[in-house]
Amino acid sequence: MKLLKDILYKVSLIEVGGSTNVAITSISFDSRKIEKDSLFVAVKGTNSDGHKYIADTIVSGAIAILCEEIPKEINEKITYIKVKDTTLALGIIAGNFYDNPSERIKLVGVTGTNGKTTTVTLLFNLFKKLGYKVGLLSTVKNQINNDIIPAIHTTPDAIQLNSLLHQMVEKGCTHCFMEVSSHAVVQNRIAGIHFVGGVFTNITLDHLDYHKTFDEYIKAKKRFFDNLGSDAFAITNKDDANGQVMLQNTKAIKKTYSLLSMADFKCKIVENQFSGLLLNIDNQEVWSRLIGKFNAYNLLAVYATAILLKEDKINVLTTLSSLSSVDGRFQYIRTDNGIIGIVDYAHTPDALVNVLKTIMNIRTGNEKVITVVGCGGDRDVSKRPLMAKIACDLSNKVILTSDNPRSEEPEAIIKEMNKGVDAVNNKKTISITDRSEAIKTACSYANQGDIILIAGKGHEKYQEIKGIKYPFDDMKVLQENLKLFEK
């Protein structure tokens, strides 16, 4: 419980009607979750406008209203606060309500199209092994040291975020590593949050259903770095075409990492096998169980971040070598007769290229590569034919299937993917709507030494169809069918 005047600290106010010397028990922007003596924040969302529910929240117990437009009919017992942007104010208010936890923990944000989850998870595991109590905020899960909390969004809303950070501080966490999505930046979910560092992995075609243009998507990522303070560090992948763009206007200390050119943190791939990577990082050889060039970038970003957080170089490299792959990220199994099955979250064109090129670079040349891939419904449609084309160009056999169709018809999504299949590749491509049947068919095609890639869902343990989430685990289905067809 806090006084309203205290949680309004640093908020730019336009108008206040009523007393700010009232005690607030909770904050909410969801009119259905209002409790007695709550502050309701009226947010103009994508699907609804919170201003329409102000009267309902007062009936439910709201004692104060934060809004962009004060209602014509007001209740004299209620305090009304008008601001220009309630999403921006919400972040500041949530921080004040939870005693600004981001200022009491070393919080590092990681943004980019691909590699966010792997990078933050590796950082979390690294710092735990180094002896710290650590927090994690990721697409897969949120974690406070050993306590796991299910994740709903890549980046939680401002209230959830500050609540989780507050719990981390209360439980003695010194560091937290979090994914920062472009949606979160644009929607001000990280407003008022203090970061000690920001990491950029890469940027490729994605989320154009939301951002409309690639330029707007780049700007959303860049805004995260623009808002970093002069006491923070900003580290970017120099090998990405837009890597340096991220650092253009930041006040933070600028650093770079690279596999291909001179940078503050440098890495060279010595060996790349299904058993792992041998890397030379800053003139020191280190072995990792992770696979592929994209993971070399992730590991280098993790190393650079740890060094910028003042950790010892040798301790970091030694501990890096003990870290395992992240669930659903190039997660592979090998049968007794040498068939390799790989499950990966690759759901963007660039991620699919990375995974398939990794396979191509490691294979001896005689094995077939069989790829099962789909595209999500209610998402960027422009990448659908691209995903199919990439799979066809870099595989011996391709099965186009359902991913998370959501409200769309799976057959319609697959039809759009098929637009990327040319006449040459048509003979090696089939469409099977049922994802389980598609994986089963891929396993039936495989012979000794062949490689099966199941792309798109990775760590997800469900398939979303018409608003319902059905249990579905790519790795479990793959394992069951590989046993069924083991020769």
VOGU-3710 file (C-alpha; in Angstrom, 3 decimals, decimal comma):
1> mkllkdilyk> 0,000/0,000/0,000  1,329/3,410/-0,981  0,064/6,966/-1,117  -1,046/8,059/-4,580  1,156/11,169/-4,427  4,226/8,961/-3,918  3,573/6,662/-6,850  2,978/9,665/-9,121  6,586/10,778/-8,576  8,239/11,739/-11,893
11> vslievggst> 4,986/11,370/-13,855  4,212/14,365/-16,107  0,741/15,441/-14,958  -1,648/17,560/-17,020  -4,544/17,783/-14,589  -5,469/16,407/-11,162  -8,967/16,348/-9,725  -9,303/15,208/-6,112  -6,827/14,278/-3,396  -3,554/12,494/-4,062
21> nvaitsisfd> -3,180/11,844/-0,342  -5,047/8,534/-0,595  -3,683/5,031/-0,034  -3,491/2,760/-3,085  -3,595/-1,014/-2,556  -2,906/-2,076/-6,146  -2,553/-0,892/-9,747  -4,300/-2,362/-12,768  -4,988/-1,515/-16,402  -7,414/-4,455/-16,625
31> srkiekdslf> -10,882/-3,350/-15,529  -11,730/-6,969/-14,598  -8,963/-7,122/-11,987  -9,848/-4,059/-9,916  -9,753/-4,430/-6,136  -10,850/-2,126/-3,332  -8,825/1,128/-3,266  -7,073/0,363/-6,566  -5,624/2,787/-9,098  -7,104/2,057/-12,521
41> vavkgtnsdg> -4,953/3,062/-15,488  -7,078/3,581/-18,598  -4,989/2,388/-21,545  -5,973/2,705/-25,203  -5,075/-0,783/-26,373  -5,110/-2,511/-29,743  -8,464/-4,208/-29,147  -10,172/-2,005/-26,563  -10,018/1,375/-24,854  -9,783/1,310/-21,068
51> hkyiadtivs> -11,523/4,692/-20,873  -14,804/2,910/-21,677  -14,599/0,970/-18,415  -13,798/3,768/-15,969  -17,312/3,787/-14,465  -17,217/-0,023/-14,051  -13,897/0,123/-12,199  -15,257/2,655/-9,730  -18,145/0,281/-8,947  -15,547/-2,481/-8,434
61> gaiailceei> -13,592/-0,402/-5,916  -11,173/1,862/-7,784  -10,346/4,951/-5,751  -8,267/6,747/-8,374  -8,239/6,899/-12,173  -5,255/7,657/-14,410  -6,420/8,584/-17,879  -5,766/10,592/-21,032  -9,324/11,984/-21,044  -11,185/12,776/-17,817
71> pkeinekity> -14,810/11,572/-18,076  -17,582/14,134/-18,461  -19,392/12,646/-15,488  -17,107/12,481/-12,476  -17,481/10,974/-9,020  -16,445/13,450/-6,322  -15,095/10,632/-4,135  -12,651/9,584/-6,848  -9,298/11,142/-7,784  -8,778/11,673/-11,523
81> ikvkdttlal> -5,304/12,222/-12,982  -4,865/13,240/-16,603  -1,622/12,514/-18,490  -0,613/12,616/-22,139  0,259/8,900/-22,425  -1,044/6,402/-19,871  1,235/3,568/-21,115  4,296/5,713/-20,403  2,955/6,832/-17,028  2,056/3,252/-16,105
91> giiagnfydn> 5,707/2,149/-16,262  6,823/4,967/-13,969  3,942/4,398/-11,544  4,553/0,632/-11,425  8,214/1,272/-10,667  7,336/3,659/-7,829  4,715/1,265/-6,424  7,289/-1,548/-6,198  10,111/0,697/-4,900  11,867/0,898/-8,288
101> pseriklvgv> 13,412/-2,595/-8,169  15,284/-2,155/-11,466  17,532/0,348/-9,709  18,444/-2,259/-7,068  19,462/-5,103/-9,383  21,883/-5,386/-12,309  19,396/-5,711/-15,147  20,587/-6,532/-18,683  18,191/-6,466/-21,640  18,746/-8,510/-24,793
111> tgtngktttv> 16,952/-7,605/-28,010  17,042/-8,790/-31,616  15,074/-11,058/-33,938  16,883/-14,306/-33,160  18,989/-15,473/-30,227  17,305/-13,544/-27,409  16,068/-16,563/-25,480  19,318/-18,494/-25,841  21,422/-15,489/-24,828  19,450/-14,568/-21,690
121> tllfnlfkkl> 19,148/-18,214/-20,626  22,877/-18,811/-21,041  23,588/-15,630/-19,065  21,205/-16,766/-16,322  22,827/-20,211/-16,122  26,345/-18,751/-16,322  25,837/-16,337/-13,432  24,112/-19,001/-11,331  27,154/-21,236/-11,806  29,377/-18,279/-10,913
131> gykvgllstv> 27,639/-18,219/-7,537  25,074/-15,436/-7,883  21,361/-15,387/-7,184  19,854/-14,516/-10,549  16,565/-13,637/-12,250  15,426/-14,575/-15,766  12,684/-13,034/-17,921  12,285/-14,908/-21,201  9,895/-16,237/-23,829  10,194/-19,736/-22,386
141> knqinndiip> 9,864/-18,930/-18,684  10,472/-16,421/-15,924  12,683/-17,581/-13,100  13,718/-16,203/-9,723  16,817/-18,196/-8,875  15,325/-21,735/-8,577  11,639/-20,731/-8,666  10,049/-21,008/-12,124  7,120/-18,785/-13,136  5,357/-19,427/-16,485
151> aihttpdaiq> 5,855/-16,724/-19,130  2,885/-15,269/-21,032  4,670/-12,695/-23,193  8,301/-12,307/-24,271  8,405/-9,168/-22,119  5,860/-8,847/-19,260  3,641/-5,763/-18,941  4,936/-2,902/-16,785  3,124/-4,026/-13,631  4,157/-7,688/-13,928
161> lnsllhqmve> 7,704/-6,666/-14,803  8,150/-4,483/-11,741  6,441/-7,062/-9,540  8,818/-9,801/-10,749  11,865/-7,567/-10,326  10,661/-6,644/-6,826  10,395/-10,347/-5,942  13,908/-10,919/-7,289  15,311/-8,134/-5,138  13,402/-9,409/-2,092
171> kgcthcfmev> 14,896/-12,888/-2,631  18,445/-11,572/-2,888  19,021/-11,653/-6,643  21,906/-9,444/-7,742  21,449/-9,844/-11,517  18,565/-10,279/-13,949  18,688/-11,057/-17,668  15,616/-10,312/-19,752  14,432/-10,449/-23,328  13,259/-7,107/-24,653
181> sshavvqnri> 10,805/-7,471/-27,537  10,065/-4,768/-30,090  6,400/-4,880/-28,984  7,468/-4,133/-25,410  9,466/-1,087/-26,488  6,665/0,392/-28,618  4,012/-0,351/-25,976  6,150/1,257/-23,217  6,243/-1,962/-21,159  9,829/-1,090/-20,153
191> agihfvggvf> 9,130/2,591/-19,427  10,892/3,715/-16,262  13,057/0,577/-16,111  16,766/1,035/-15,386  19,126/-1,218/-17,351  22,850/-1,590/-16,651  23,320/-2,952/-20,149  21,711/-3,746/-23,489  22,680/-6,441/-26,006  21,748/-6,558/-29,707
201> tnitldhldy> 21,858/-9,967/-31,405  20,610/-9,378/-34,974  17,606/-8,135/-36,907  15,811/-9,816/-39,780  12,319/-9,917/-41,264  9,712/-10,493/-38,534  6,645/-8,965/-36,872  5,641/-6,907/-39,919  2,033/-7,774/-39,027  2,568/-5,370/-36,105
211> hktfdeyika> 5,242/-2,906/-37,192  4,066/-2,740/-40,859  7,528/-1,940/-42,275  11,032/-3,260/-41,645  12,192/0,312/-40,973  9,653/0,677/-38,154  10,790/-2,664/-36,733  14,420/-1,449/-36,718  13,390/1,800/-35,045  11,552/-0,120/-32,317
221> kkrffdnlgs> 14,676/-2,131/-31,493  16,827/0,993/-31,648  14,613/2,848/-29,176  15,719/0,438/-26,460  19,341/1,551/-26,914  18,386/5,220/-27,351  16,917/5,160/-23,837  19,901/3,572/-22,083  21,668/5,823/-19,597  25,285/6,970/-19,674
231> dafaitnkdd> 26,069/4,559/-16,809  25,032/1,553/-18,927  26,783/-0,408/-21,680  25,384/-1,108/-25,151  26,908/-4,029/-27,019  26,046/-4,857/-30,616  26,698/-7,575/-33,172  29,027/-5,786/-35,582  28,455/-8,434/-38,268  24,764/-7,588/-38,569
241> angqvmlqnt> 23,955/-5,008/-41,247  22,045/-2,895/-38,704  24,288/-3,559/-35,732  25,940/-0,148/-35,702  22,568/1,573/-36,269  21,532/0,469/-32,782  24,359/2,480/-31,212  23,927/5,712/-33,166  22,091/7,752/-30,518  22,731/5,884/-27,304
251> kaikktysll> 24,339/7,601/-24,315  25,615/4,226/-23,105  29,204/2,964/-23,389  29,434/1,441/-26,884  30,960/-1,998/-27,457  30,942/-4,492/-30,345  31,377/-8,237/-30,858  32,165/-10,083/-34,082  33,145/-13,317/-35,776  34,140/-11,631/-39,044
261> smadfkckiv> 35,922/-8,349/-38,306  37,815/-6,345/-35,695  35,706/-5,719/-32,605  35,972/-5,229/-28,856  35,122/-8,917/-28,412  36,275/-11,365/-31,097  35,583/-15,034/-31,744  36,705/-17,625/-34,310  35,087/-21,013/-34,939  37,815/-23,683/-34,851
271> enqfsgllln> 35,503/-26,729/-35,095  31,747/-27,057/-35,653  30,304/-30,551/-35,102  27,114/-32,187/-33,837  29,007/-32,805/-30,609  29,647/-29,077/-30,148  31,769/-26,039/-30,969  35,466/-25,378/-30,440  35,871/-21,614/-30,292  38,719/-19,180/-29,927
281> idnqevwsrl> 37,344/-16,293/-27,878  39,703/-13,393/-27,288  42,704/-15,685/-27,981  41,512/-18,391/-25,582  40,184/-21,764/-26,797  36,928/-22,950/-25,259  34,727/-25,962/-26,004  30,936/-25,659/-25,933  28,193/-28,254/-26,183  26,169/-25,820/-28,270
291> igkfnaynll> 26,137/-26,250/-32,069  26,330/-23,901/-35,036  27,606/-20,507/-36,068  24,535/-18,759/-34,651  25,385/-20,202/-31,234  28,955/-18,966/-31,591  27,430/-15,470/-31,791  25,209/-16,168/-28,774  28,146/-17,455/-26,724  30,284/-14,465/-27,697
301> avyataillk> 27,489/-12,075/-26,669  27,231/-13,878/-23,323  31,000/-13,714/-22,791  31,119/-10,006/-23,682  28,240/-9,216/-21,330  29,879/-11,081/-18,457  33,162/-9,227/-18,979  31,344/-5,880/-19,078  29,727/-6,902/-15,787  33,279/-7,170/-14,392
311> edkinvlttl> 33,548/-10,966/-14,233  36,898/-12,759/-14,539  37,740/-13,863/-18,097  39,022/-17,361/-17,267  36,151/-18,076/-14,854  33,645/-17,032/-17,507  35,197/-19,128/-20,292  35,580/-22,176/-18,041  31,950/-21,936/-16,948  30,718/-21,318/-20,510
321> sslssvdgrf> 32,108/-24,695/-21,537  29,840/-26,427/-19,005  26,573/-24,870/-20,228  23,997/-26,938/-22,112  21,742/-26,055/-25,015  18,506/-24,199/-24,339  15,253/-26,170/-24,580  13,928/-26,115/-28,156  16,988/-24,383/-29,613  18,862/-26,822/-31,900
331> qyirtdngii> 17,905/-29,545/-29,458  18,876/-32,859/-30,995  18,725/-36,603/-30,431  20,493/-39,467/-32,188  19,001/-42,951/-32,613  20,985/-46,175/-32,347  21,152/-46,397/-36,146  22,461/-42,854/-36,485  19,349/-40,888/-37,489  19,595/-37,368/-36,061
341> givdyahtpd> 16,432/-35,526/-35,047  16,564/-31,788/-34,383  13,897/-29,537/-32,856  14,396/-25,804/-33,255  12,308/-22,682/-32,655  13,298/-21,288/-36,088  10,158/-19,366/-37,055  11,731/-16,598/-39,127  13,445/-16,876/-42,529  16,854/-15,960/-41,121
351> alvnvlktim> 16,594/-18,413/-38,225  15,618/-21,224/-40,604  18,571/-20,384/-42,878  20,909/-20,464/-39,878  19,709/-23,861/-38,681  19,733/-25,486/-42,127  23,131/-24,026/-43,037  24,500/-25,323/-39,743  23,238/-28,782/-40,665  24,698/-28,480/-44,178
361> nirtgnekvi> 28,094/-27,419/-42,796  28,279/-30,330/-40,357  26,895/-33,160/-42,514  29,298/-35,305/-44,521  27,245/-34,948/-47,681  25,550/-38,339/-48,094  22,757/-37,858/-45,564  19,286/-36,648/-46,520  17,984/-33,556/-44,755  14,237/-33,832/-44,134
371> tvvgcggdrd> 12,570/-30,635/-42,943  9,136/-30,230/-41,348  8,072/-26,587/-41,194  4,965/-24,436/-40,843  4,068/-20,794/-40,202  1,967/-19,282/-37,437  -1,496/-17,896/-38,039  -2,438/-14,259/-37,372  1,196/-13,257/-37,891  3,354/-11,748/-40,635
381> vskrplmaki> 2,148/-13,355/-43,881  5,058/-12,055/-45,987  7,469/-14,612/-44,563  5,348/-17,671/-45,417  6,562/-18,237/-49,012  10,108/-17,335/-47,900  10,102/-20,012/-45,199  8,984/-22,643/-47,714  11,580/-21,566/-50,290  14,418/-21,681/-47,751
391> acdlsnkvil> 13,368/-25,120/-46,538  13,216/-26,402/-50,134  16,527/-24,873/-51,205  18,421/-26,319/-48,233  16,693/-29,707/-47,755  16,331/-32,961/-49,643  12,718/-33,411/-48,576  10,245/-30,864/-47,182  6,920/-31,348/-45,424  4,845/-28,190/-45,094
401> tsdnprseep> 2,524/-28,443/-42,110  0,573/-26,593/-39,445  2,354/-24,544/-36,766  0,076/-22,518/-34,470  -2,730/-21,656/-36,919  -4,592/-19,675/-34,244  -7,726/-18,222/-35,886  -6,648/-19,022/-39,463  -7,280/-22,185/-41,434  -4,090/-24,295/-41,581
411> eaiikemnkg> -4,718/-25,194/-45,214  -4,812/-21,495/-46,159  -1,465/-20,865/-44,442  0,140/-23,858/-46,175  -1,269/-22,652/-49,511  0,526/-19,312/-49,002  3,735/-21,136/-48,089  3,459/-23,165/-51,294  3,776/-19,954/-53,302  7,479/-20,087/-52,431
421> vdavnnkkti> 7,903/-23,584/-53,878  9,102/-23,415/-57,495  8,768/-26,104/-60,136  12,216/-27,540/-59,399  11,437/-28,032/-55,710  7,835/-29,121/-56,167  8,768/-32,824/-56,509  10,435/-32,959/-53,100  7,704/-31,068/-51,232  4,474/-32,385/-49,748
431> sitdrseaik> 1,823/-30,785/-47,552  0,379/-32,509/-44,477  -1,899/-30,337/-42,349  -1,737/-32,491/-39,210  1,600/-31,686/-37,531  1,818/-35,023/-35,748  1,250/-36,876/-39,016  3,837/-34,645/-40,740  6,487/-35,563/-38,142  5,540/-39,246/-38,407
441> tacsyanqgd> 5,927/-39,082/-42,211  9,338/-37,396/-41,898  10,500/-40,225/-39,631  9,248/-42,833/-42,103  11,402/-41,237/-44,834  14,598/-41,319/-42,763  17,313/-43,925/-43,176  20,565/-44,463/-41,305  22,507/-41,213/-40,977  19,708/-38,949/-42,215
451> iiliagkghe> 18,818/-35,693/-40,444  15,265/-34,614/-39,563  14,607/-30,966/-38,673  11,320/-30,037/-36,971  11,215/-26,236/-37,161  9,020/-23,483/-35,802  7,752/-24,375/-32,332  10,850/-25,368/-30,384  10,182/-25,176/-26,649  6,400/-24,742/-26,993
461> kyqeikgiky> 4,361/-27,541/-25,455  1,089/-26,707/-27,189  -0,546/-26,060/-30,545  -2,992/-23,136/-30,684  -6,051/-23,768/-32,877  -9,163/-21,544/-32,906  -8,361/-20,011/-29,510  -7,659/-23,336/-27,781  -4,193/-24,548/-26,785  -3,862/-28,302/-27,294
471> pfddmkvlqe> -0,927/-30,203/-25,725  1,776/-30,744/-28,342  5,496/-31,287/-27,881  7,630/-31,511/-31,051  10,447/-33,347/-29,289  8,120/-35,880/-27,665  6,313/-36,603/-30,966  9,668/-36,869/-32,772  11,092/-39,311/-30,209  7,997/-41,507/-30,296
481> nlklfek> 8,037/-41,758/-34,081  11,764/-42,304/-34,389  11,360/-45,343/-32,124  8,436/-46,511/-34,235  10,460/-46,432/-37,459  13,840/-47,453/-36,055  15,428/-49,854/-38,520
//
